[in-house]
């Protein structure tokens, strides 16, 4: 008599097959997101593009896998990121970029560039006028 493999085994196999596809999902960045390099020095103190800056209270740092990362675990690592600022100029949201996201160019590095360029939220691309 033939028996079907355990349902749990089939479910685990399906999850492994779907895992690479889930990793390819494009993350939606807001139009306010700027590109830069962050180095966490002594949380909440950071350097942003070589200048001293500070993480906002409740700042969220998302890794390449889009999972939350603690700032203390990133001390001393130079990270290419997209980030947003709050109304006080503190760094609020940070996305550590995957290699394919780093290749998305152009991407504004300053608020003035973001104000002058056009953002297409659907394709997640910027265009210069």
C-alpha positions in Angstrom: 0.0 0.0 0.0 1.4 3.4 -1.0 1.3 6.2 1.6 1.6 9.9 0.9 4.6 11.6 2.5 3.9 13.4 5.7 2.1 16.7 5.1 4.7 18.5 7.2 7.4 17.2 4.9 5.5 18.5 1.9 5.0 21.9 3.6 8.7 22.2 4.4 9.6 21.4 0.8 7.2 24.0 -0.5 8.6 26.6 1.8 12.2 25.9 0.6 11.1 26.2 -3.0 9.4 29.5 -2.3 12.2 31.0 -0.2 14.4 32.3 -3.2 11.3 33.9 -4.8 10.5 35.7 -1.6 14.0 37.1 -1.4 13.6 38.8 -4.8 10.7 41.0 -3.8 11.4 44.7 -4.4 11.1 46.8 -1.2 9.1 49.9 -1.6 11.0 53.0 -0.6 9.2 56.2 0.1 9.7 59.3 -2.1 11.4 61.0 0.9 14.1 58.3 1.1 17.6 59.6 0.5 20.7 57.5 -0.3 23.9 57.6 1.8 26.4 55.9 3.9 25.9 55.4 7.6 28.4 54.2 10.3 26.9 53.6 13.8 29.5 55.0 16.2 27.9 54.9 19.6 24.1 54.4 19.4 22.2 56.6 18.8 25.2 58.6 17.5 26.1 57.9 13.8 27.9 59.4 10.9 25.8 60.1 7.9 27.9 60.7 4.7 30.9 61.5 6.9 29.1 64.1 9.1 27.9 63.5 12.7 24.2 62.7 12.9 21.8 61.0 15.3 19.2 58.3 15.1 15.7 59.4 16.1 14.0 57.8 19.2 12.3 54.7 17.8 14.4 54.7 14.6 14.0 51.5 12.6 16.9 49.9 10.8 16.0 47.2 8.3 18.6 44.8 7.1 19.0 43.4 3.6 16.4 40.8 4.5 14.0 43.5 5.6 14.2 42.3 9.2 14.8 44.8 12.0 18.4 45.2 13.1 19.6 46.7 16.4 21.9 49.7 16.0 24.3 48.3 18.6 24.9 45.2 16.3 26.0 47.5 13.5 28.7 49.5 15.3 31.7 50.4 13.1 30.3 48.9 9.9 30.0 51.3 6.9 26.6 50.7 5.4 25.1 51.8 2.1 21.5 52.8 2.9 18.4 54.6 2.0 17.1 56.6 4.9 14.5 59.1 5.9 14.7 62.1 8.3 12.1 63.2 10.8 11.0 66.8 11.2 13.9 67.5 13.6 16.5 66.3 11.1 17.1 63.0 13.0 17.5 59.7 11.0 14.2 57.9 11.4 14.0 54.9 8.9 17.0 53.1 7.5 17.1 50.4 4.9 20.5 48.6 4.4 20.7 48.1 0.7 21.1 44.8 -1.2 23.5 44.9 -4.2 20.7 45.2 -6.7 19.2 48.1 -4.8 22.5 49.9 -4.7 22.6 49.7 -8.5 19.3 51.6 -8.8 20.5 55.0 -10.0 20.1 57.8 -9.9 19.0 58.2 -6.3 19.0 61.5 -4.5 21.5 62.1 -1.7 20.2 65.4 -0.5 16.7 66.9 0.1 17.4 69.5 -2.6 18.0 66.7 -5.2 14.8 64.9 -4.1 12.8 68.1 -4.5 14.2 68.7 -8.0 13.9 65.1 -9.4 10.8 63.1 -10.3 10.1 59.8 -8.4 8.0 57.0 -9.9 6.7 55.0 -6.9 5.5 52.1 -9.1 9.0 51.4 -10.6 11.0 52.8 -7.7 13.1 55.0 -10.0 14.2 58.6 -10.0 14.7 60.7 -13.1 16.5 64.0 -13.4 14.7 66.8 -15.2 
